[in-house]
C-alpha cells in the first residue's frame, strides 16, 4: 500500500496499545496474541518499544526489544515485530527491525529472537540482517503448536574513538 518512506518510527505510545492488540489478533489468530497487559508491562519495565506511524498518527506496526545483562555482557531479544497486513512488504518491518538493532548495537549486544518456521518473509528479513538459525523450539507457539526457529545475530562491536 504505502511506502516505508511515508512512515515515521517513534517510541510506542501507551494510547496505541489497543491498536497493537488489534494487529496481534489479525496476524496471529491461531495462537495466543499479546494482550494490552503484555504490551503495557513490557513498556513499564523500560524495554525498547517502537511504533510505525502514518502521517496522520495511525499506528501500522510495532516492534519491541529487551536488553538484559550488564556492561560488557548485554544480550538483546526481539520480543515482537508486527506490521498491519495492509502495509506488509513495503519496508515497514525492515525499518522497525533496523531501529531495534540500532539500540542493541549501542550496547554491543548479540540479538536473539524466535520466528515461526513457516514465516518465510520474516525469516528472509532476519537473514538479510545478519541472523542465523541456531535452534528449533518444537510447539513453541500455542495453541497452534507451530514450531519456531531460534535465530541469533552476533554483537556489533563499536570501536571507541
Wavefront OBJ file of the C-alpha trace (Angstrom):
o trace
v 0.000 0.000 0.000
v 2.149 2.847 1.318
v 5.918 3.061 1.128
v 8.047 2.876 4.236
v 9.385 6.363 3.467
v 5.981 7.819 4.388
v 6.172 6.185 7.820
v 7.698 7.620 10.991
v 9.374 5.300 13.503
v 8.968 6.635 17.048
v 8.615 5.370 20.617
v 5.396 3.390 21.021
v 2.740 5.356 22.883
v 0.596 3.835 25.636
v -2.515 5.045 23.834
v -1.561 2.890 20.828
v -1.649 -0.364 22.782
v -5.286 -1.135 21.805
v -4.229 -0.842 18.130
v -1.291 -3.188 18.829
v -3.752 -5.716 20.237
v -5.934 -5.371 17.093
v -2.931 -6.069 14.854
v -1.957 -9.037 17.068
v -5.412 -10.570 16.660
v -5.348 -10.017 12.884
v -1.887 -11.527 12.412
v -1.877 -14.332 14.980
v -5.449 -15.677 15.197
v -4.371 -19.320 15.646
v -2.025 -18.557 18.505
v -2.086 -16.608 21.741
v -1.846 -12.944 20.663
v -0.390 -10.439 23.095
v -2.812 -8.673 25.406
v -2.843 -4.990 26.316
v -1.421 -6.010 29.697
v 1.531 -7.700 27.983
v 2.383 -4.589 25.961
v 1.947 -2.240 28.917
v 4.088 -4.472 31.149
v 6.892 -4.591 28.582
v 6.815 -0.823 28.231
v 6.612 -0.261 32.005
v 9.827 -2.184 32.678
v 11.658 0.016 30.199
v 12.004 -2.275 27.221
v 12.562 -0.545 23.871
v 9.219 -0.417 22.033
v 8.741 1.435 18.771
v 5.762 2.170 16.577
v 5.478 2.766 12.850
v 3.139 5.705 12.264
v 1.493 7.169 9.191
v 1.476 10.967 8.797
v -1.950 11.140 10.461
v -0.635 9.277 13.534
v -2.191 5.906 12.693
v -0.141 3.006 14.050
v 0.576 0.407 11.358
v 3.316 -1.622 13.037
v 5.391 -2.059 16.154
v 8.458 -3.785 17.474
v 9.914 -4.475 20.863
v 13.388 -5.236 22.142
v 14.555 -6.202 25.617
v 18.149 -5.731 26.712
v 19.371 -7.710 29.702
v 22.676 -8.130 31.492
v 25.416 -5.721 32.437
v 28.131 -3.998 30.512
v 30.030 -5.560 28.757
v 27.793 -8.652 28.700
v 24.468 -7.334 27.421
v 22.096 -9.525 25.405
v 19.076 -8.366 23.433
v 15.893 -10.182 22.429
v 13.375 -9.090 19.837
v 10.125 -9.763 21.684
v 7.761 -8.753 18.917
v 7.728 -7.306 15.414
v 4.488 -6.900 13.501
v 3.089 -4.867 10.629
v -0.573 -4.468 9.690
v -1.327 -6.790 6.765
v -2.272 -3.865 4.530
v 1.227 -2.411 4.878
v 3.358 -5.553 4.721
v 6.062 -5.977 2.061
v 6.616 -2.216 1.831
v 9.692 -1.925 4.037
v 7.965 -1.015 7.318
v 9.104 -4.193 9.079
v 12.640 -3.625 7.825
v 12.667 -0.090 9.238
v 11.346 -1.275 12.596
v 13.901 -4.088 12.770
v 16.769 -1.768 11.873
v 15.706 0.679 14.589
v 15.611 -2.139 17.153
v 19.027 -3.383 16.031
v 20.475 0.126 16.322
v 19.505 0.087 20.001
v 21.175 -3.314 20.526
v 24.271 -2.066 18.695
v 24.553 0.891 21.074
v 25.471 -1.578 23.826
v 27.191 -4.154 21.571
v 24.604 -6.829 22.403
v 24.025 -10.022 20.438
v 20.366 -10.262 19.430
v 18.110 -13.309 19.693
v 14.560 -13.978 18.510
v 12.034 -16.690 17.747
v 10.149 -16.886 14.468
v 7.611 -19.384 13.148
v 9.294 -21.926 10.907
v 6.646 -21.295 8.229
v 7.087 -17.489 8.178
v 9.405 -17.289 5.178
v 9.147 -13.490 4.691
v 10.182 -12.838 8.304
v 12.970 -15.411 8.159
v 14.263 -13.752 4.979
v 14.190 -10.341 6.661
v 16.150 -11.639 9.628
v 18.734 -13.467 7.497
v 19.226 -10.278 5.444
v 20.085 -8.501 8.713
v 22.716 -10.987 9.855
v 20.628 -13.502 11.798
v 21.286 -17.236 11.597
v 19.152 -20.148 12.744
v 20.672 -21.589 15.908
v 17.926 -23.846 17.207
v 14.418 -25.194 16.907
v 11.689 -24.880 19.517
v 9.062 -27.507 18.902
v 5.435 -26.483 19.564
v 6.646 -23.031 20.689
v 3.509 -21.180 19.595
v 0.319 -22.084 21.407
v -2.352 -23.167 20.958
v -1.478 -23.916 17.309
v 1.602 -25.948 18.246
v 3.653 -24.299 15.479
v 7.422 -24.684 15.713
v 9.822 -21.756 15.958
v 13.379 -21.210 14.859
v 15.598 -19.524 17.384
v 17.772 -17.080 15.485
v 20.743 -15.001 16.576
v 22.782 -12.108 15.286
v 26.245 -11.547 16.790
v 27.005 -8.369 18.653
v 28.218 -5.443 16.605
v 31.239 -4.161 18.494
v 31.784 -0.453 18.131
v 35.283 0.926 18.268
v 35.905 3.644 20.833
v 37.021 6.882 19.174
l 1 2 3 4 5 6 7 8 9 10 11 12 13 14 15 16 17 18 19 20 21 22 23 24 25 26 27 28 29 30 31 32 33 34 35 36 37 38 39 40 41 42 43 44 45 46 47 48 49 50 51 52 53 54 55 56 57 58 59 60 61 62 63 64 65 66 67 68 69 70 71 72 73 74 75 76 77 78 79 80 81 82 83 84 85 86 87 88 89 90 91 92 93 94 95 96 97 98 99 100 101 102 103 104 105 106 107 108 109 110 111 112 113 114 115 116 117 118 119 120 121 122 123 124 125 126 127 128 129 130 131 132 133 134 135 136 137 138 139 140 141 142 143 144 145 146 147 148 149 150 151 152 153 154 155 156 157 158 159 160 161
